[in-house]
Amino acid sequence: MDCRSESATTGQGRFRVNANGKLLDVWLLIRCVSCDRTSKLTVHERTPVSAFNPAELEGYRVNDPELVASRLLDPLLARRSHFTLDWAGAWHLDVPSAVPDEVWPLQVEVIFEDPVPVRPERLIAQGLGLSRNEVRRRVKCGIPSRRPTSAGFTFTVLTGD
């Protein structure tokens, strides 16, 4: 980021492609939430045109929204470009208002529309209104609860007794 801020960014939904002979540079335009300045994230640098999949190249040309999203969600691009996305309020766990006694233990499947960096333990605690200690006691997950995830997961909730 030009402002050297650690703040989140939003996508403008546009790529900029520059040709230099048979080499291409591709940038994704982003906007800093703090200073509102637009910056370029290098997606490809001095890459031979022949190295691109034609569909990907067309996606860059037409500013394909799915391609923009996939690049914004790419953790390697974020790390290399020193930016973070603002995930505050980006997910929640939909929970029924009442669960009948006969369905315990309760098996829950979490599915994300897009890959997101959320710690399963934190999502479960917020969604079920439990403390983290209560989650550790009552919830059995197939993945380590302290590891951030970018894919869906399944967990089982035991009764509070």
VOLUMKOL-302774 format. One record per residue (C-alpha): residue number from 1; x negated, y negated, z; residue in three letters. Coordinates in steps of 0.05 Angstrom, whole numbers. Each point is the difference from the previous one (the first is absolute). Layout:
BEGIN
+-----+--------+--------+--------+--------+
| num |      X |      Y |      Z | residu |
+-----+--------+--------+--------+--------+
| NUM |      X |      Y |      Z |    ala |
...
+-----+--------+--------+--------+--------+
This chain:
BEGIN
+-----+--------+--------+--------+--------+
| num |      X |      Y |      Z | residu |
+-----+--------+--------+--------+--------+
|   1 |      0 |      0 |      0 |    met |
|   2 |    -24 |    -70 |    -15 |    asp |
|   3 |     21 |    -26 |     68 |    cys |
|   4 |    -37 |     56 |     37 |    arg |
|   5 |     63 |     13 |     39 |    ser |
|   6 |     17 |     67 |     30 |    glu |
|   7 |     73 |    -13 |    -16 |    ser |
|   8 |     46 |     41 |    -41 |    ala |
|   9 |     11 |    -10 |    -74 |    thr |
|  10 |     58 |      7 |    -47 |    thr |
|  11 |     -2 |     22 |    -72 |    gly |
|  12 |     17 |    -47 |    -56 |    gln |
|  13 |     16 |     60 |    -43 |    gly |
|  14 |    -50 |    -20 |    -53 |    arg |
|  15 |    -64 |     27 |    -28 |    phe |
|  16 |    -52 |    -39 |    -37 |    arg |
|  17 |    -40 |     38 |    -52 |    val |
|  18 |    -62 |    -28 |    -33 |    asn |
|  19 |    -37 |     34 |    -58 |    ala |
|  20 |    -74 |     -8 |    -10 |    asn |
|  21 |    -17 |     40 |    -62 |    gly |
|  22 |     22 |     72 |     14 |    lys |
|  23 |      0 |    -12 |     75 |    leu |
|  24 |     60 |    -22 |     42 |    leu |
|  25 |      7 |    -35 |     66 |    asp |
|  26 |     68 |      8 |     35 |    val |
|  27 |     21 |    -42 |     60 |    trp |
|  28 |     63 |      1 |     42 |    leu |
|  29 |     24 |    -69 |     20 |    leu |
|  30 |     19 |     -6 |     74 |    ile |
|  31 |     23 |    -57 |     45 |    arg |
|  32 |    -26 |    -11 |     71 |    cys |
|  33 |     56 |     -7 |     50 |    val |
|  34 |    -41 |    -48 |     43 |    ser |
|  35 |    -25 |    -50 |    -51 |    cys |
|  36 |     47 |     15 |    -59 |    asp |
|  37 |    -60 |      3 |    -48 |    arg |
|  38 |     -1 |     49 |    -58 |    thr |
|  39 |    -61 |     45 |     -6 |    ser |
|  40 |    -23 |     55 |    -46 |    lys |
|  41 |    -14 |     71 |     24 |    leu |
|  42 |    -46 |     38 |    -46 |    thr |
|  43 |     35 |     64 |    -21 |    val |
|  44 |    -50 |     19 |    -56 |    his |
|  45 |    -65 |    -34 |    -16 |    glu |
|  46 |    -37 |      8 |    -66 |    arg |
|  47 |     36 |     64 |    -16 |    thr |
|  48 |     -2 |     28 |    -71 |    pro |
|  49 |     67 |     -4 |    -35 |    val |
|  50 |     -6 |     75 |    -17 |    ser |
|  51 |      0 |     16 |     75 |    ala |
|  52 |     71 |    -24 |      9 |    phe |
|  53 |     62 |     43 |     -7 |    asn |
|  54 |     42 |    -35 |    -54 |    pro |
|  55 |     62 |     -1 |     46 |    ala |
|  56 |    -41 |    -33 |     55 |    glu |
|  57 |    -28 |    -51 |    -48 |    leu |
|  58 |     71 |    -16 |    -24 |    glu |
|  59 |     22 |     -6 |     73 |    gly |
|  60 |    -54 |    -53 |     11 |    tyr |
|  61 |     22 |    -36 |    -63 |    arg |
|  62 |     74 |     -3 |     19 |    val |
|  63 |    -11 |     -9 |     75 |    asn |
|  64 |     36 |     64 |     17 |    asp |
|  65 |     30 |     -7 |     71 |    pro |
|  66 |    -16 |     72 |     18 |    glu |
|  67 |    -72 |     -9 |    -20 |    leu |
|  68 |     -4 |    -65 |     40 |    val |
|  69 |     28 |     37 |     61 |    ala |
|  70 |    -47 |     59 |     -7 |    ser |
|  71 |    -61 |    -47 |     -4 |    arg |
|  72 |     23 |    -41 |     59 |    leu |
|  73 |     10 |     64 |     40 |    leu |
|  74 |    -68 |     28 |    -20 |    asp |
|  75 |    -41 |      2 |     65 |    pro |
|  76 |    -67 |      2 |    -38 |    leu |
|  77 |     18 |    -64 |    -38 |    leu |
|  78 |     21 |    -33 |     66 |    ala |
|  79 |    -65 |     20 |     35 |    arg |
|  80 |    -44 |    -20 |    -59 |    arg |
|  81 |     36 |    -67 |     -8 |    ser |
|  82 |      6 |    -15 |     75 |    his |
|  83 |     75 |    -11 |      3 |    phe |
|  84 |     57 |     28 |     40 |    thr |
|  85 |     74 |      4 |    -13 |    leu |
|  86 |     51 |    -24 |     50 |    asp |
|  87 |     38 |     62 |     22 |    trp |
|  88 |     39 |    -33 |     56 |    ala |
|  89 |     73 |     21 |     -4 |    gly |
|  90 |    -14 |     42 |    -62 |    ala |
|  91 |     29 |     65 |     29 |    trp |
|  92 |     47 |     26 |     52 |    his |
|  93 |     28 |     67 |     20 |    leu |
|  94 |     75 |      8 |    -12 |    asp |
|  95 |     29 |     37 |     59 |    val |
|  96 |     71 |     24 |     11 |    pro |
|  97 |     35 |    -36 |     58 |    ser |
|  98 |     16 |     66 |     36 |    ala |
|  99 |    -28 |     70 |     -7 |    val |
| 100 |     44 |     59 |     22 |    pro |
| 101 |    -30 |     44 |     55 |    asp |
| 102 |      4 |     63 |    -43 |    glu |
| 103 |    -51 |    -25 |    -52 |    val |
| 104 |    -60 |     -3 |     47 |    trp |
| 105 |    -57 |      8 |    -15 |    pro |
| 106 |      9 |    -51 |    -56 |    leu |
| 107 |    -42 |      6 |    -63 |    gln |
| 108 |    -12 |    -66 |    -36 |    val |
| 109 |    -31 |    -12 |    -69 |    glu |
| 110 |    -30 |    -68 |    -16 |    val |
| 111 |     -6 |    -20 |    -73 |    ile |
| 112 |    -33 |    -63 |    -25 |    phe |
| 113 |     19 |    -31 |    -67 |    glu |
| 114 |    -72 |    -27 |     -5 |    asp |
| 115 |    -63 |     21 |     37 |    pro |
| 116 |     -6 |    -41 |     64 |    val |
| 117 |    -51 |     -2 |     55 |    pro |
| 118 |     43 |     16 |     61 |    val |
| 119 |    -19 |     41 |     60 |    arg |
| 120 |     53 |     54 |      8 |    pro |
| 121 |     -1 |     -6 |     76 |    glu |
| 122 |     15 |    -75 |     -3 |    arg |
| 123 |     56 |      8 |    -52 |    leu |
| 124 |     33 |     55 |     42 |    ile |
| 125 |     -6 |    -40 |     65 |    ala |
| 126 |     31 |    -62 |    -31 |    gln |
| 127 |     54 |     39 |    -38 |    gly |
| 128 |     22 |     42 |     59 |    leu |
| 129 |    -10 |    -53 |     53 |    gly |
| 130 |    -49 |     43 |     39 |    leu |
| 131 |    -65 |    -18 |     34 |    ser |
| 132 |    -63 |     28 |    -32 |    arg |
| 133 |     -8 |     47 |     60 |    asn |
| 134 |     71 |     25 |    -10 |    glu |
| 135 |    -15 |     11 |    -74 |    val |
| 136 |    -62 |     41 |     18 |    arg |
| 137 |     42 |     42 |     48 |    arg |
| 138 |     63 |     10 |    -43 |    arg |
| 139 |    -24 |     -3 |    -72 |    val |
| 140 |    -37 |     55 |    -36 |    lys |
| 141 |    -32 |    -23 |    -66 |    cys |
| 142 |    -34 |     38 |    -55 |    gly |
| 143 |    -53 |    -54 |     -5 |    ile |
| 144 |    -45 |    -34 |     52 |    pro |
| 145 |     41 |    -56 |     32 |    ser |
| 146 |    -59 |    -48 |      3 |    arg |
| 147 |    -17 |      2 |    -74 |    arg |
| 148 |     32 |    -51 |    -47 |    pro |
| 149 |     38 |     33 |    -56 |    thr |
| 150 |     20 |    -21 |    -70 |    ser |
| 151 |     45 |     59 |    -15 |    ala |
| 152 |     63 |     27 |     30 |    gly |
| 153 |     -1 |     48 |     59 |    phe |
| 154 |     46 |     44 |     42 |    thr |
| 155 |      7 |      2 |     75 |    phe |
| 156 |     43 |     35 |     52 |    thr |
| 157 |     31 |    -36 |     60 |    val |
| 158 |     11 |     42 |     63 |    leu |
| 159 |     54 |    -15 |     50 |    thr |
| 160 |    -15 |    -51 |     54 |    gly |
| 161 |     11 |     52 |     55 |    asp |
+-----+--------+--------+--------+--------+
